[in-house]
């Protein structure tokens, strides 16, 4: 079974508020610790430090305040570190101009964006006047050619963060893939902190430890998880199973996990039933929908408001899923709960590093 991502080691971020130079240094030190932990050599660790420093410095200069999110990612069996830099500043009018070395709007030598694009194995950018900026850079580990290859059929991005007063996130998510089939889980353990995390992480491990050669189907998996989570607080949970050969999306949810699938023709909200997996499982019902080539699936816990609309962000839907998740988190997180947003897209052609997107036509 090929796991594209995995919780808790990979799927959750570390969050750093950025507003002054001392906070930049804290994010850079944390990045260095993470780099050493997963085996980066001195060159890669130095490149990561540059990316974090440049991204955070841009936030301070242009937006005054923002956040850096760091997490380990696994692409093609190789570990890397994803840097997400998000702010609600003025945004950029002309992305291509800002990507050119030497261009600056603050009187400094403008090399930041160009340097990050060159150092990153994956790079994407979303910005629009008045809608802030979101930047994604993935710095790779040891792999032939230095690049982290994408999964051949899917792109996945996520934000998974605890309530500000907690050290441990009670949400979890996981994705497993077998051939042309893929299963995505989002679980929200009841409450917050370690006891909530115990329930959600047990569900995540169960998904990954399923039958070899099979991507779990939603309803049977939730029934199995209900037994596995007894003795924990229980969790809200939703599972999606996509079969790209049959062009089919199967979905089942229990509790307040929201899900939406959309393609060029329509946007469809997926239905969950009330209940708690592991405690009070009233009804599990699996729904089947058509799945179009190039479609996108977004699933999130109730730490995110449901009244978001990607049409209010021109160009964002074509960006890497990590940026979609980052913008939704930035603008719609409730701020009083753990929050998880997972964005999954089937793609026919991978966009190489350096192909940035902008909200500006």
Phi, psi and omega in degrees: 000131181264111177265119181290318178221169183204138173255155001270347189296325186255317197286335184266144178266164161255137187249137179227120174286137183237123177203350180206162186304324181297328179286330174298315181297322179296318178295320180295319178296319179296321177297320179295320178297318179294320179299315179295323182297323183261007170094023175295143171279179184297325182294310181296319179298322178293322177295319177299318179299320179295315181299313180297316181298315182293317181296316181291322179297320177298322178299312182297317184290317192256335185236351181073311179222152177184199181221149168248128176245130181239138171204153172286140175234157178236114180233118178063030179083003181244136181275142173216180178236126178265130175250121172249126176243121185228142177210167178246034182283199186287346184076183182240139177280320187227097185296315184298323178295319180292336180283346182280132177299137179097346179274131179213146176251004182239012178084005179257169180284108190278091178237000190299304184295318179298319179295317180296321179297320181288325183279337184273140173284336170224140182215134173207154186216134171236130177206152176205144179306124180082357182242016175073192183221140172230130185233137175236128173226131173249121176259128189269163175266213183276111180206149180307126180081354177081357185262153174258109183289144177285162169295138189297336185242352189219150167239140180222141176217155184201157165234129181219105189223147179279163166309143187305329182276358183248151176268336184241135179274131178278354175268160172207159175210162180201153177226131173233149185223138173225105181061238181268009180247145182217142176235134180238130178243137166232127181230140180234100179296143183298134180082212183222171171079195188301323181290324174293319180297326180301318180291312184292323180290328176296321177295319179298315179295325179296320178298315183288333182266023181288188182296125178303136179088358181231134170269122189302142173276149190300303187297310178300325180294316181297321176299317178295318180295328179301318177289319184292331184267001176298139184093350172257181175293340187087174186206150161285144188206144172218144180228132173244139177235123181245129174246103185287340177284320180271356181057053188224135172243121175250140187213140172215139180219147176228122182093193191267054167263127180262147180214144180215131176246135180214152176221196184294337185263324189204164174239130186232124174276134183263143191265133171243156178255159177293154177141177178226120178288126183098351183221299186226075182271099184280315185203135172242121180229127181261131179249149181239132182228160173286143179237116184269150175303135179080007182290164180233140176240130176240127176232140180208155176281176183280006169288352177246135174297156182263354186267040175270157181212111182296340179294343176281358181232081184304127177092343185295322183298340179267355179282171176301142180306331177299323179288323177299313179298319182295318181291318178297317176299313183302317189263344187229004175296136182288332178082001180232024182201162166302153181222134175225131174228122178240130181239125183236132179225135169277132181228145181266336183216124181279135179275122186290165178303140178098354180268084185280158176240154180218153174285351180273126182300000000 
